[in-house]
Structure formats: structure tokens, C-alpha cells
Amino acid sequence: MPISLPSVNISEISDGEIIGSVIAINTKREEGNVAYIKYQYKEEGGDWEDIETTVYPYPAVFDTKEPNLSSGNYQIQAIALDSSGNSDSSPDTVAIEIDHTPPVATITSPIDGTVFTGTVGLAASSSDADIDSVVFQYKKKEDVLWINVGTCPIHSCRLK
């Protein structure tokens, strides 16, 4: 009787997804008796390195800042193992992009150095494609803490 090799698919992470720091890598069983999952990553053109091995169905936690990975293209794979040590001969793999580049936004209104009183309009812009929103804050020079004024989507950001 042929052995049904264990296999899993990576779920909740899509090919091409951009990852900033910590992610949970989940899997779902496709076939065979899955006992463990060995999670690995590699930089484009590099060798596979272990993230961790977990008892199925528990996910792995992958902190992209812990091994001090640079921004770039990577792959993640999940190798299913049964209790006898048999493993998936073609594990599921997803391509991801790790992005540790801090976002940059520019305040476009008011212009730096403007003296104002009363209500003032705030606006910001950015050429970074992956910024979702901007948080406006203010403080007096002598203060330590910043105070939130409001948040808005970067591509239509204007507060009054």
C-alpha cells in the first residue's frame, strides 16, 4: 500500500504580499497524516533557513526584524511531516516582499514658518505607494508629549 505523504497549503498569506514585521504563517492540511509543520524562509537566490517547527495545526510566528532581514524579495515554505518523519516532497511556497523602509509624508499645508491663529487647514502628501493614512499631531516647543489632531487617508488628506 503506497504511503500518502503529508501535505499542507499556506493560508492567509498571498503571493506578492508585502510584510513589514511580524506575521503568523497558517496552514491547512491537504492530504496525509500531518503531525508537524516545518516553516522556512529564504531570500531570493539564497538558501532555506528555519523559522520554526510546530505541531500541526499551530502557526509559526515569523518576525522579519529578528533575524535582521533586509528589505527585499523572499519565499516562505511549509513542509508537512507525519509522525514517522515522512515529508512533503514539494512543499507549498509563497513569495513575499519584506519592507522595512519607513514611510515618508510631507506636510503641504500650512507651509513651514507660517504664523496663524484660530482654525487652520492641514494637508499632507507622499510619493510612497504603501502609505494608508497620516496622523497629524502638534506640541509646543517646550512640551514633551505630542497631541493627536486627526487621521486621514494620505491620498485625500485634508483636515480643518
N, C-alpha and C positions, 0 to 999 in steps of 0.2 A: 504494500500500500504506500503510495507516494506521500511524502511529508508536505503538508500545506504550510509553506513558510509564512511567518507573520508579516503583516504589512500595515502601515498607517498612512494617513494623509495629514499634512499640516493644515490646521484650520485657523481661521481668523487673521491670517497674515496673507496678503496677496502679493503676487509677483510685482516688483517695482515699488513696493511700499517704502515710504521714507520714514526712518526711525530716528528719534532724537536721543533717547536714553534707554530706559528700562521697558522691556516688553515681556509678556508671558507668551510662550510658544505652546499652543494646544494642539492635540492630535485627535483623530478619530480612527478607530480600528476599521480596516478594510477586510482583512481575512486572517485566518490562522489564530493560534492561541498567543496573544500578546501579553507578555509578563512585564517587560521593561521597555523603555524608550531611551536611546542614546542620542542626545542632541549635540550637534556640531555646527561650527561656522567656519568659513574661510573667506579671505579677501580674494578678489578676482586675481587668478593666476597663482594663488598660494596653496598651502596645504591645509587639510582639515584639522581643526583644533576642537577639543571637547568643551562643551558648555557645562553639561551635567548629564547623569543618567538617573532617570526616575522610574518608580514603579508605575506601570500603566494604571489609570488614565491621568496621572498627575502631570501638570505642565512644567516646563522648565522656565526659570526666570533668567533672562539674558540682559545684563546691564552692559550696554555698549561702552560705558565710560570706565568700567572696572578693569578690563584688560587694556585700557587706554588705546582703543581703536581710533584710527584717524578717519575723517570723513571719506567716503568712497563707496564703491560697489562691493557687496558681499553676497554670500549664499549661506542659507541655513538648511540643514537637513535633519531629518528624524529617522533613525534606524530602529526598526522594531525588532525585539528579541523575544524568543519564547523561553520557557523555564529550562530547556535543555541547551540553550546557548545558540540555537539556530537563528540566523538573522536574515532580514530582507536583503536580497541581492541587488535591488535597485530602489534605494530609499527615496522618499518624496523630498524634493528640494524646492526652495523658493529663493528668488533673487530679491535682495533689499538694497536700499541705499541708506547709509548711515550719514546723518547730517549733524555735525556738532558746531556748525557755523552760527554764531549769534546773529539774530535778525537786526537790521538797521532801519530805523524810521527817522524822518526829518519833520520837525515842526515847521509848517508852512505859514501858519498864522497863529499868534501875532509874530511879527518879524523881531528877531533878537534886538534888544535895546529899546523897544517901544515902551513908552510910559503910558499907562492907561489907568482909568478908574471905572468903577461900575462893572457892568457885564461886558465880557469880551468873547469874541468867537474864537474857537480853537480848531485847527485843521492840521492834518499830517499826511505825509505820503511816503511811499517806499518803492524801490525798484525790486525788492526781494519778492519773488513769486510765492513763497510759502508762509507769508505773514497772514494770520487770520484777523487780528484786531490790534488796536492800540489802546493803552491805558494812559490817560492824562493825569498827571499829579502836579502838585505845587508845594512849595515850602518857602518860608522867609529865610534869608541868608543865615540868620543866627539859629534857626531851628534845626533839629536833628532828623525828625520824622517827616516823611512825605505824606500828603493827604490826597486821596483819590478824588478826582473831579468827575470822571466818567470814562466809559469804554465804548468804542465804536469799531465797525469793520473798517479795515485800512483802505479799501477801495472806494468807500463813500463816507470818509471820516470827517465830520464837521460837528462840533458841539458848540452850543451857546449857553 
